[in-house]
Amino acid sequence: MAATVNRAEVEAEIKETLGLVPHFFARIPTELLGPEWEIFKRIELGETLIPNKYKELIGVGLHAETKCHYCSLFHTEAAKLFGATDEEIQEAVHYAKASLGWSAYINGMQEDYDQFAAELAQVVDYVRSKG
């Protein structure tokens, strides 16, 4: 038997945390609101193994590629809220651009994966030995 969700209590907690109940939360079906809010609190707002600033910078870079305007705006503002500078946000976007470029090149050239993995292991071992 599913637990009864008290929508008013969940929305009150959202409002207490965010200052309002954003429209995208208000539209979530009642039976899913509680679990969605718990995930949002834990992943987006909670302290996890990855500090919030870095999680949000990952989101900035990720959504520069997905081109989701909503997500790009959210993660940029959240990154700033958690202390990211404009320079760090710009670096995250440039990192995403560079990484995606290499992905396009290596995949497009159909590089041998096993050779790539073996060479990467050699590079990692070498860099570790220098450090």
DOGUPA-170333 format. One record per residue (C-alpha): x, y, z; residue number from 1; residue in one letter. Coordinates in Angstrom, 2 decimals, padded with zeros to 5 digits. Example, Ala and Ser with C-alpha at 12.3 -4.5 7.8 and 13.67 -1.06 7.14 Angstrom:
% residues 2
<r xx="012.30" yy="-004.50" zz="007.80" pos="1" code="A"/>
<r xx="013.67" yy="-001.06" zz="007.14" pos="2" code="S"/>
***
This chain:
% residues 131
<r xx="000.00" yy="000.00" zz="000.00" pos="1" code="M"/>
<r xx="001.45" yy="003.37" zz="-001.01" pos="2" code="A"/>
<r xx="002.03" yy="005.98" zz="001.66" pos="3" code="A"/>
<r xx="-000.33" yy="008.92" zz="001.58" pos="4" code="T"/>
<r xx="001.42" yy="012.07" zz="000.43" pos="5" code="V"/>
<r xx="000.36" yy="015.32" zz="001.99" pos="6" code="N"/>
<r xx="000.89" yy="017.72" zz="-000.90" pos="7" code="R"/>
<r xx="000.40" yy="020.79" zz="001.29" pos="8" code="A"/>
<r xx="003.20" yy="019.68" zz="003.65" pos="9" code="E"/>
<r xx="005.60" yy="019.00" zz="000.78" pos="10" code="V"/>
<r xx="004.77" yy="022.32" zz="-000.87" pos="11" code="E"/>
<r xx="005.21" yy="024.11" zz="002.46" pos="12" code="A"/>
<r xx="008.69" yy="022.61" zz="002.77" pos="13" code="E"/>
<r xx="009.53" yy="023.61" zz="-000.82" pos="14" code="I"/>
<r xx="008.34" yy="027.16" zz="-000.11" pos="15" code="K"/>
<r xx="010.33" yy="027.30" zz="003.14" pos="16" code="E"/>
<r xx="013.47" yy="026.17" zz="001.27" pos="17" code="T"/>
<r xx="013.11" yy="028.11" zz="-002.01" pos="18" code="L"/>
<r xx="010.84" yy="031.01" zz="-001.09" pos="19" code="G"/>
<r xx="008.10" yy="029.79" zz="-003.43" pos="20" code="L"/>
<r xx="006.87" yy="026.63" zz="-005.08" pos="21" code="V"/>
<r xx="008.24" yy="026.83" zz="-008.63" pos="22" code="P"/>
<r xx="005.70" yy="026.09" zz="-011.34" pos="23" code="H"/>
<r xx="007.58" yy="022.98" zz="-012.44" pos="24" code="F"/>
<r xx="007.10" yy="021.50" zz="-008.95" pos="25" code="F"/>
<r xx="003.47" yy="022.60" zz="-008.76" pos="26" code="A"/>
<r xx="002.69" yy="020.56" zz="-011.89" pos="27" code="R"/>
<r xx="004.19" yy="017.29" zz="-010.61" pos="28" code="I"/>
<r xx="001.47" yy="014.74" zz="-009.78" pos="29" code="P"/>
<r xx="000.81" yy="014.48" zz="-006.05" pos="30" code="T"/>
<r xx="002.03" yy="010.88" zz="-005.75" pos="31" code="E"/>
<r xx="005.40" yy="011.84" zz="-007.29" pos="32" code="L"/>
<r xx="005.93" yy="015.23" zz="-005.64" pos="33" code="L"/>
<r xx="007.40" yy="013.93" zz="-002.38" pos="34" code="G"/>
<r xx="009.97" yy="011.63" zz="-004.03" pos="35" code="P"/>
<r xx="010.93" yy="014.27" zz="-006.63" pos="36" code="E"/>
<r xx="011.42" yy="016.89" zz="-003.92" pos="37" code="W"/>
<r xx="013.55" yy="014.51" zz="-001.84" pos="38" code="E"/>
<r xx="015.80" yy="013.80" zz="-004.86" pos="39" code="I"/>
<r xx="016.06" yy="017.51" zz="-005.68" pos="40" code="F"/>
<r xx="016.95" yy="018.39" zz="-002.07" pos="41" code="K"/>
<r xx="019.52" yy="015.63" zz="-001.81" pos="42" code="R"/>
<r xx="021.23" yy="016.07" zz="-005.19" pos="43" code="I"/>
<r xx="020.79" yy="019.77" zz="-006.02" pos="44" code="E"/>
<r xx="020.86" yy="021.35" zz="-002.56" pos="45" code="L"/>
<r xx="022.39" yy="018.79" zz="-000.26" pos="46" code="G"/>
<r xx="026.03" yy="018.31" zz="000.59" pos="47" code="E"/>
<r xx="027.24" yy="015.22" zz="-001.21" pos="48" code="T"/>
<r xx="030.69" yy="013.84" zz="-002.03" pos="49" code="L"/>
<r xx="030.98" yy="016.46" zz="-004.77" pos="50" code="I"/>
<r xx="030.76" yy="020.01" zz="-003.40" pos="51" code="P"/>
<r xx="027.69" yy="021.91" zz="-004.65" pos="52" code="N"/>
<r xx="029.73" yy="024.49" zz="-006.57" pos="53" code="K"/>
<r xx="031.43" yy="021.74" zz="-008.56" pos="54" code="Y"/>
<r xx="028.18" yy="019.84" zz="-009.17" pos="55" code="K"/>
<r xx="026.67" yy="023.00" zz="-010.59" pos="56" code="E"/>
<r xx="029.73" yy="023.72" zz="-012.76" pos="57" code="L"/>
<r xx="029.35" yy="020.17" zz="-014.14" pos="58" code="I"/>
<r xx="025.72" yy="021.05" zz="-014.87" pos="59" code="G"/>
<r xx="026.76" yy="024.25" zz="-016.64" pos="60" code="V"/>
<r xx="029.13" yy="022.34" zz="-018.93" pos="61" code="G"/>
<r xx="026.68" yy="019.50" zz="-019.50" pos="62" code="L"/>
<r xx="023.82" yy="021.76" zz="-020.47" pos="63" code="H"/>
<r xx="025.98" yy="023.90" zz="-022.70" pos="64" code="A"/>
<r xx="025.92" yy="020.74" zz="-024.85" pos="65" code="E"/>
<r xx="022.30" yy="019.69" zz="-024.32" pos="66" code="T"/>
<r xx="021.29" yy="023.27" zz="-025.11" pos="67" code="K"/>
<r xx="018.49" yy="023.17" zz="-022.56" pos="68" code="C"/>
<r xx="017.89" yy="026.84" zz="-021.77" pos="69" code="H"/>
<r xx="016.09" yy="026.00" zz="-018.54" pos="70" code="Y"/>
<r xx="018.92" yy="023.80" zz="-017.27" pos="71" code="C"/>
<r xx="021.64" yy="026.18" zz="-018.42" pos="72" code="S"/>
<r xx="020.01" yy="029.04" zz="-016.54" pos="73" code="L"/>
<r xx="019.34" yy="026.94" zz="-013.44" pos="74" code="F"/>
<r xx="022.87" yy="025.53" zz="-013.17" pos="75" code="H"/>
<r xx="024.54" yy="028.87" zz="-013.94" pos="76" code="T"/>
<r xx="022.56" yy="030.64" zz="-011.21" pos="77" code="E"/>
<r xx="023.00" yy="027.74" zz="-008.78" pos="78" code="A"/>
<r xx="026.76" yy="027.72" zz="-009.46" pos="79" code="A"/>
<r xx="026.88" yy="031.42" zz="-008.59" pos="80" code="K"/>
<r xx="024.74" yy="030.81" zz="-005.50" pos="81" code="L"/>
<r xx="027.29" yy="028.23" zz="-004.34" pos="82" code="F"/>
<r xx="030.22" yy="030.59" zz="-004.94" pos="83" code="G"/>
<r xx="031.31" yy="030.05" zz="-008.55" pos="84" code="A"/>
<r xx="032.80" yy="033.05" zz="-010.29" pos="85" code="T"/>
<r xx="032.03" yy="034.13" zz="-013.85" pos="86" code="D"/>
<r xx="035.53" yy="032.95" zz="-014.77" pos="87" code="E"/>
<r xx="034.87" yy="029.47" zz="-013.34" pos="88" code="E"/>
<r xx="031.57" yy="029.26" zz="-015.24" pos="89" code="I"/>
<r xx="033.35" yy="030.27" zz="-018.44" pos="90" code="Q"/>
<r xx="036.05" yy="027.66" zz="-017.80" pos="91" code="E"/>
<r xx="033.40" yy="024.96" zz="-017.30" pos="92" code="A"/>
<r xx="031.87" yy="025.82" zz="-020.68" pos="93" code="V"/>
<r xx="035.27" yy="025.87" zz="-022.39" pos="94" code="H"/>
<r xx="036.14" yy="022.53" zz="-020.81" pos="95" code="Y"/>
<r xx="032.88" yy="021.04" zz="-022.11" pos="96" code="A"/>
<r xx="033.62" yy="022.43" zz="-025.59" pos="97" code="K"/>
<r xx="037.14" yy="020.97" zz="-025.63" pos="98" code="A"/>
<r xx="036.04" yy="017.60" zz="-024.28" pos="99" code="S"/>
<r xx="033.18" yy="017.33" zz="-026.78" pos="100" code="L"/>
<r xx="035.54" yy="018.26" zz="-029.61" pos="101" code="G"/>
<r xx="037.92" yy="015.45" zz="-028.71" pos="102" code="W"/>
<r xx="035.00" yy="013.05" zz="-028.45" pos="103" code="S"/>
<r xx="033.83" yy="014.00" zz="-031.94" pos="104" code="A"/>
<r xx="037.33" yy="013.60" zz="-033.34" pos="105" code="Y"/>
<r xx="038.24" yy="010.29" zz="-031.69" pos="106" code="I"/>
<r xx="034.86" yy="008.72" zz="-032.39" pos="107" code="N"/>
<r xx="034.71" yy="010.13" zz="-035.91" pos="108" code="G"/>
<r xx="038.15" yy="008.73" zz="-036.69" pos="109" code="M"/>
<r xx="037.04" yy="005.40" zz="-035.18" pos="110" code="Q"/>
<r xx="040.17" yy="005.08" zz="-033.10" pos="111" code="E"/>
<r xx="040.86" yy="001.58" zz="-031.79" pos="112" code="D"/>
<r xx="039.40" yy="001.54" zz="-028.28" pos="113" code="Y"/>
<r xx="041.77" yy="-001.09" zz="-026.88" pos="114" code="D"/>
<r xx="044.80" yy="000.82" zz="-028.15" pos="115" code="Q"/>
<r xx="043.37" yy="004.04" zz="-026.72" pos="116" code="F"/>
<r xx="042.83" yy="002.37" zz="-023.32" pos="117" code="A"/>
<r xx="046.34" yy="000.88" zz="-023.30" pos="118" code="A"/>
<r xx="047.95" yy="004.19" zz="-024.21" pos="119" code="E"/>
<r xx="045.90" yy="006.01" zz="-021.58" pos="120" code="L"/>
<r xx="047.08" yy="003.54" zz="-018.93" pos="121" code="A"/>
<r xx="050.68" yy="004.25" zz="-019.98" pos="122" code="Q"/>
<r xx="050.11" yy="008.01" zz="-019.76" pos="123" code="V"/>
<r xx="048.53" yy="007.69" zz="-016.30" pos="124" code="V"/>
<r xx="051.40" yy="005.53" zz="-015.05" pos="125" code="D"/>
<r xx="053.96" yy="007.97" zz="-016.44" pos="126" code="Y"/>
<r xx="052.30" yy="011.05" zz="-014.96" pos="127" code="V"/>
<r xx="051.96" yy="009.32" zz="-011.57" pos="128" code="R"/>
<r xx="055.64" yy="008.41" zz="-011.61" pos="129" code="S"/>
<r xx="056.55" yy="012.06" zz="-012.18" pos="130" code="K"/>
<r xx="054.41" yy="013.35" zz="-009.34" pos="131" code="G"/>
***
